[in-house]
Amino acid sequence: MGPTQRAEPRETTLARMIALLEEAAAKGAQLVVFPELAFTTFFPRWLLSGEEVESYFEPAMPNPQVQPLFDRAKELGVGFYVGYAELTPEGQHFNSAITVGPDGIILGKYRKVHLPGSVEPREGARFQQLEKRYFEYGDLGFPAFRGAESWHRPVMGMLVCNDRRWPEAWRVYGLQDVELMVMGYNSAAYDPNGGSTENESIRTFHSTLAAQANAYMNATWAVSVAKAGNEDGSGLIGGSCIVDPNGVVVAEAKSLADEVVVAEIDLDACRQGKEKMFHFASHRRPEHYRRIVDQVGAQAPA
Amino acid sequence: MGPTQRAEPRETTLARMIALLEEAAAKGAQLVVFPELAFTTFFPRWLLSGEEVESYFEPAMPNPQVQPLFDRAKELGVGFYVGYAELTPEGQHFNSAITVGPDGIILGKYRKVHLPGSVEPREGARFQQLEKRYFEYGDLGFPAFRGAESWHRPVMGMLVCNDRRWPEAWRVYGLQDVELMVMGYNSAAYDPNGGSTENESIRTFHSTLAAQANAYMNATWAVSVAKAGNEDGSGLIGGSCIVDPNGVVVAEAKSLADEVVVAEIDLDACRQGKEKMFHFASHRRPEHYRRIVDQVGAQAPA
């Protein structure tokens, strides 16, 4: 998806998403992957009033303002992954994603675990990264689920944005025998405040590299989807890609605008990796992995 | 390093290694990385008599048959990593590696954790992969250590071959704040028995991809070194590379023969990743990583 400006009415964004869904369906897609926080601009870049923050959250899924997407997808018999800001009945806020089956049933739900950014705003900065302020850490872990019957019931896993750079997240899905990972992101193309030397090219490379290697090391397909382009003066990388279980990019976006990228996914391509190189039961040695759960931060030797 | 045939005398191989060391030192190298099982052919491809197996193992390190390499390195003031088959005084066998400082002192030792292959030979196969038969699983975990004073005491970690495809291994080093990972490998370029569709190109891609992504995700330099070429009819991939903490390959081998590849390593390049994107203390959520240590093999959802 291309950018969504803060002033863009939600109906406009939803109409763009429905147009993308229809184009994908016309090209034979059975599952469409939208980005993180797909219905709105990437609002954590702003320090906002409580009222404006709440306006970006979905009190239920679906709900009247997103219902037309659900309706059209069901009509077309197409499922979808979509990222959204979730407000629970108890008042909790999460950066969430769902996967919806071709019959409109929600097959799986995920809440972002690896929230980047900070709770407190950076003094004097034009752009913020306030995910740790607006969201709670995901509390569902990394729950794999089965895709739809008509997709041959693949084991699926979801991530949101920054999660895709964390091999722990992928491995927890790998240990559930995942065959198809789906994820959306909004990743800065550069430091919008001018403070970093990492340019758009290296940042796009990192995004693709993480998808490729983690797909390979877990012998799974991966679909990694950007919200891209310039949102109110802050650039987002593109690089949406579909990666096979060898880590090879089989299709990728060419623009930073709304664009449909399609690939056929052969689930059997996961078998070679899962049965040989990455046959976990034969080769993993968890007795040596304790630090991964026993400590949070790095501790250098003396 | 290029291939070492089963019939090649150990003195010949050692002389090649000393020549490589001298060429590297002449090009300014302070640390030279040799491959896995560098002193001999990759003998786990053969089902061997007990006597021949034992002939490939080092009863101490150093020992008279490798001493000339240690002596020359110390003369030149160059340190090195080398992989070798280790026989302990208690009679245990490991696929090991050491890093030696410029003064000839052993700075760190590692025993391969992720042994591929099988205990029992594959019936009727010309070539075997019998690492699980000839070696015990490494019992040292992934112990980071400090490099030499003249290298500015980087936090270093070692892996051997197949270990480099396992993100758990890298992460355990990452959690020790590793800045320089060194590893050697002998990786098949194709199935020497004719049973697989994975060709040399995709296998080399996998090797480089694993080094790149794991270096990036742990904000560390990585040096990944092949024994390459045709050993007695069984092909080994090349692809030796030096990767920066952005996951970018800064130098790589061009041949499958003895070849020196040099790069300057700026340890400060690790800081950006360690302090921002991969500041583990701020962003990791180990409470959701339990499966990584609580189960060995994959368990698919119902």
Interface residues (C-beta under 8 A of the other chain):
Chain A: V113 H114 L115 P116 Y137 G138 G141 F142 A144 F145 R146 V155 N162 R165 W166 P167 E168 A169 W170 R171 V172 G174 L175 Q176 D177 S196 T197 E198 I202 F205 H206 L209 A210 Q212 A213 N214 Y216 M217 N246 G247 V248 Q272 K274 M277 F278 H279 F280 A281 S282 H283 R284 R285 P286 H288 Y289 R290 R291 I292 V293 D294 Q295 V296 G297 A298 Q299 A300 P301 A302
Chain B: V113 H114 L115 P116 Y137 G138 G141 F142 A144 F145 R146 V155 N162 R165 W166 P167 E168 A169 W170 R171 V172 G174 L175 Q176 D177 S196 T197 E198 I202 F205 H206 L209 A210 Q212 A213 N214 Y216 M217 N246 G247 V248 Q272 K274 M277 F278 H279 F280 A281 S282 H283 R284 R285 P286 H288 Y289 R290 R291 I292 V293 D294 Q295 V296 G297 A298 Q299 A300 P301 A302
